[in-house]
């Protein structure tokens, strides 16, 4: 039985209040051709017929694990142990997905508390929240948080920041008076790229946003830009799209970051066609009340037993809208649980070993490309490099895809019309073999001839 709480009179009263006569008036801006389009599907089919049809459609996709795979640029193929999938289905963790009544959601609160601890340790920050939707929305939230903290509205987005993250910041702030200054990547010289962001900081700047490793894979020394930002009373926001890199390189907190945001997909979560993913958000203790999202804490109950609680929940779902720090009304609960399980399995030693394997694979790719005569632009990198091809990178990638190799992300796709037609971003994780690398280089040589 359907639950319809509103009567016809209720609906008419609501329509009259907002000044329309019929509910269809609310959709008048949608082109009629798109409002109720004809869809070429049969009215009904048997379950087996539908299964066959969908399986045939799925077979048209090239699965990441079925061919040599070098795609990265913000989403990375890592091995996820079978234990992760088993553990996230245990009943102890599958209490209330969102702990509206925290005292009866101890399983959820406990793993969120552990997740926060892991993220704070990885990023080198004092405190982390219980996750956000993904890395891009976390970046936008960090920019808005910097405005609240500094009471300034000019944000400098360095060229190292992923184009999609930059776009989300611009979309989020399009109806505010924020001044978003976006810079162009410089894959040929990461130091020049970073210097451009440093030069753009002034006394009106609320924050400077830098990605490390950058969109081109380059690993950066953020100390100078942190000093420059702090000299102008601005905050340094560091974006990490490949969280696996924190197993090897110095943490953003050690380099002077005030806010660290990132994408946690690499640990415990598959590619999943682009989502759901896992937003990370960490900051210093003094900014904790301006941090978006939720924060879980540890306490004891009336009997002295360990318990977990929602310590802070400064989102509009819980408090008055004008007092909220964010209108994002959930966290990526299941993804953060998978992250926590995988990180717990790895431990610090395991993460460092896995990060070393990633870097070794990327070194093999770099060496093989250079030996074949290709121009690799990176002076430093973690598991991702940018190569300058003699032909259009999009054409090369499409040719290799047709030949059974998924050969990275053309920069032109991320930054169209900005002179990066021949730049190709290649990622190599622990899932890449030496045989894969040999096939990649051989196919690239054929494609550029």
PyMOL commands that set and color helices and strands:
alter all, ss='L'
color gray80, all
select helices_A, chain A and resi 8-18+23-27+32-35+47-58+64-66+82-87+102-104+106-123+135-150+163-172+190-200+223-231+243-247+253-255+272-274+285-290+321-323+333-371+393-402+411-414+434-448
alter helices_A, ss='H'
color red, helices_A
select strands_A, chain A and resi 68-69+127-128+154-157+179-182+205-211+235-240+259-263+279-283+294-300+306-313+375-376+384-388+405-406+409-410+423-427
alter strands_A, ss='S'
color yellow, strands_A
deselect
rebuild
show_as cartoon
